[in-house]
Amino acid sequence: MATLTLPDVFDLRLKLQELEVKKDSPELSLFERCDLEDEILEIKEKLGEFDRLKFSDEGECINCSG
């Protein structure tokens, strides 16, 4: 998996918020809702992986400069 940058994480969090709202729409079919749930879980996995890997052994953020 490629390392996510902070802008990537920001974009994923925005997309996650949009999908969370969209999945509760009564206009969606069961299959559409399942597809959205799959996409939501995929994004949550990516964000979780980022959170687990964002600190190196030295306790510094590997995605931050400085």
Residue frames as a rotation matrix with the C-alpha (Angstrom) as fourth column:
MET 1
0.579 0.815 0.000 0.00
0.815 -0.579 0.000 0.00
0.000 0.000 -1.000 0.00
ALA 2
-0.173 -0.612 0.772 1.33
0.548 -0.711 -0.441 3.42
0.818 0.347 0.458 -0.94
THR 3
-0.608 -0.124 -0.784 1.95
0.763 -0.364 -0.534 5.86
-0.219 -0.923 0.315 1.86
LEU 4
0.427 0.825 0.369 -0.85
0.850 -0.506 0.148 8.36
0.309 0.250 -0.917 2.20
THR 5
-0.738 -0.563 0.372 -0.01
0.419 -0.815 -0.401 12.03
0.529 -0.141 0.837 2.38
LEU 6
-0.748 0.453 -0.484 -1.85
0.342 -0.362 -0.867 14.41
-0.568 -0.815 0.116 4.69
PRO 7
-0.562 0.597 -0.572 -3.84
-0.778 -0.617 0.120 15.91
-0.281 0.512 0.812 1.78
ASP 8
-0.613 0.325 -0.720 -4.84
-0.255 0.781 0.570 12.35
0.748 0.533 -0.396 0.77
VAL 9
-0.765 0.298 -0.571 -6.05
0.636 0.482 -0.602 11.67
0.096 -0.824 -0.559 4.31
PHE 10
-0.719 0.505 -0.478 -8.01
-0.201 -0.809 -0.552 14.93
-0.665 -0.300 0.683 4.32
ASP 11
-0.523 0.503 -0.688 -9.68
-0.824 -0.091 0.559 14.00
0.219 0.859 0.462 1.01
LEU 12
-0.667 0.252 -0.701 -10.50
0.168 0.968 0.189 10.50
0.726 0.009 -0.688 2.27
ARG 13
-0.800 0.370 -0.472 -12.10
0.498 -0.028 -0.867 11.91
-0.334 -0.929 -0.162 5.42
LEU 14
-0.591 0.605 -0.534 -14.24
-0.633 -0.758 -0.158 14.29
-0.500 0.245 0.831 3.36
LYS 15
-0.507 0.368 -0.779 -15.28
-0.608 0.488 0.626 11.46
0.611 0.791 -0.024 1.05
LEU 16
-0.814 0.174 -0.554 -16.09
0.446 0.798 -0.406 9.28
0.371 -0.577 -0.727 4.06
GLN 17
-0.741 0.557 -0.375 -18.38
0.026 -0.535 -0.845 11.98
-0.671 -0.636 0.382 5.47
GLU 18
-0.455 0.563 -0.690 -20.17
-0.884 -0.378 0.275 12.31
-0.106 0.735 0.670 2.13
LEU 19
-0.572 0.194 -0.797 -20.65
-0.263 0.877 0.403 8.56
0.777 0.440 -0.450 1.81
GLU 20
-0.906 0.240 -0.348 -21.92
0.418 0.379 -0.826 8.24
-0.067 -0.894 -0.444 5.40
VAL 21
-0.525 0.743 -0.414 -24.66
-0.435 -0.653 -0.620 10.78
-0.731 -0.146 0.666 4.61
LYS 22
-0.377 0.328 -0.866 -25.44
-0.908 0.051 0.415 9.23
0.180 0.943 0.279 1.23
LYS 23
-0.878 -0.038 -0.477 -25.81
-0.050 0.999 0.014 5.66
0.475 0.036 -0.879 2.57
ASP 24
-0.766 0.619 -0.173 -28.80
0.309 0.120 -0.943 6.66
-0.563 -0.776 -0.283 4.70
SER 25
-0.664 0.521 -0.536 -30.76
-0.729 -0.611 0.309 7.85
-0.166 0.596 0.786 1.67
PRO 26
-0.093 0.723 0.684 -34.09
-0.218 0.656 -0.723 6.03
-0.972 -0.216 0.096 1.31
GLU 27
0.618 0.333 -0.712 -33.71
-0.716 -0.135 -0.685 6.27
-0.324 0.933 0.155 -2.48
LEU 28
-0.387 -0.866 -0.315 -30.87
-0.920 0.383 0.078 3.72
0.053 0.320 -0.946 -2.54
SER 29
0.607 0.483 -0.632 -31.47
-0.468 0.859 0.207 0.10
0.643 0.170 0.747 -3.35
LEU 30
0.923 -0.250 0.292 -30.07
-0.120 0.533 0.838 -2.62
-0.365 -0.809 0.462 -1.14
PHE 31
0.549 -0.744 0.381 -27.25
0.836 0.494 -0.239 -3.30
-0.010 0.450 0.893 -3.61
GLU 32
0.330 -0.401 0.854 -26.33
0.198 -0.856 -0.478 0.39
0.923 0.327 -0.203 -3.87
ARG 33
0.764 -0.002 0.645 -26.29
-0.594 -0.392 0.702 0.63
0.252 -0.920 -0.301 -0.09
CYS 34
0.849 -0.478 0.226 -24.04
0.309 0.795 0.522 -2.45
-0.429 -0.374 0.822 0.13
ASP 35
0.384 -0.719 0.579 -21.66
0.775 -0.090 -0.626 -0.94
0.503 0.689 0.522 -2.43
LEU 36
0.430 -0.178 0.885 -21.50
-0.303 -0.952 -0.044 2.26
0.851 -0.250 -0.463 -0.39
GLU 37
0.910 -0.075 0.407 -20.88
-0.380 0.240 0.893 0.28
-0.165 -0.968 0.190 2.80
ASP 38
0.672 -0.701 0.239 -18.01
0.729 0.683 -0.048 -1.55
-0.129 0.207 0.970 1.07
GLU 39
0.232 -0.577 0.783 -16.48
0.456 -0.647 -0.611 1.74
0.859 0.500 0.113 -0.06
ILE 40
0.658 0.074 0.750 -16.88
-0.541 -0.646 0.539 3.19
0.524 -0.760 -0.385 3.45
LEU 41
0.926 -0.309 0.215 -15.13
0.043 0.654 0.755 0.18
-0.374 -0.690 0.619 4.98
GLU 42
0.465 -0.781 0.417 -12.30
0.842 0.244 -0.481 0.42
0.274 0.575 0.771 2.46
ILE 43
0.267 -0.323 0.908 -11.76
-0.034 -0.945 -0.326 4.09
0.963 0.056 -0.263 3.32
LYS 44
0.818 0.075 0.570 -11.87
-0.558 -0.138 0.818 3.34
0.140 -0.988 -0.071 7.05
GLU 45
0.812 -0.575 0.105 -9.25
0.533 0.802 0.269 0.63
-0.239 -0.163 0.957 6.56
LYS 46
0.230 -0.741 0.631 -6.97
0.665 -0.354 -0.658 3.06
0.710 0.571 0.411 4.71
LEU 47
0.369 -0.037 0.929 -7.40
-0.430 -0.893 0.135 5.70
0.824 -0.449 -0.345 7.41
GLY 48
0.960 -0.002 0.280 -6.80
-0.251 0.438 0.864 3.13
-0.124 -0.899 0.420 10.15
GLU 49
0.580 -0.798 0.162 -3.62
0.811 0.547 -0.209 1.97
0.079 0.253 0.964 8.44
PHE 50
0.155 -0.487 0.859 -2.48
0.219 -0.831 -0.511 5.59
0.963 0.268 -0.022 8.20
ASP 51
0.658 0.163 0.735 -3.16
-0.603 -0.471 0.644 6.11
0.451 -0.867 -0.212 11.91
ARG 52
0.946 -0.306 0.111 -1.21
0.174 0.763 0.622 2.98
-0.275 -0.569 0.775 12.83
LEU 53
0.348 -0.860 0.373 1.78
0.937 0.305 -0.173 3.87
0.035 0.410 0.912 10.66
LYS 54
0.763 0.006 0.646 1.95
0.218 -0.944 -0.249 7.63
0.608 0.331 -0.722 11.07
PHE 55
0.683 -0.579 0.445 4.46
-0.722 -0.444 0.531 7.41
-0.110 -0.684 -0.721 13.91
SER 56
0.267 -0.706 -0.656 7.82
-0.275 0.596 -0.754 5.79
0.924 0.382 -0.035 13.42
ASP 57
0.329 -0.217 -0.919 9.73
0.749 0.652 0.114 4.07
0.575 -0.726 0.377 16.22
GLU 58
-0.737 -0.674 -0.057 11.19
0.589 -0.598 -0.544 7.42
0.333 -0.434 0.837 17.25
GLY 59
-0.153 0.773 -0.616 7.70
0.812 -0.257 -0.524 8.80
-0.563 -0.581 -0.588 17.87
GLU 60
-0.622 -0.083 -0.778 7.94
-0.251 -0.921 0.299 11.24
-0.742 0.381 0.552 14.98
CYS 61
0.534 0.842 0.072 5.31
-0.078 0.133 -0.988 11.57
-0.842 0.522 0.137 12.30
ILE 62
-0.376 -0.717 0.587 6.76
0.532 0.352 0.770 10.13
-0.759 0.602 0.249 9.08
ASN 63
0.110 0.520 0.847 4.36
0.985 -0.174 -0.021 12.28
0.136 0.836 -0.531 7.05
CYS 64
0.941 0.200 -0.274 5.40
0.266 -0.935 0.233 15.57
-0.209 -0.293 -0.933 8.62
SER 65
0.304 -0.875 0.377 8.34
0.506 -0.188 -0.842 17.67
0.807 0.447 0.385 7.60
GLY 66
0.403 -0.207 0.891 10.62
-0.492 -0.871 0.021 19.32
0.772 -0.447 -0.453 10.07
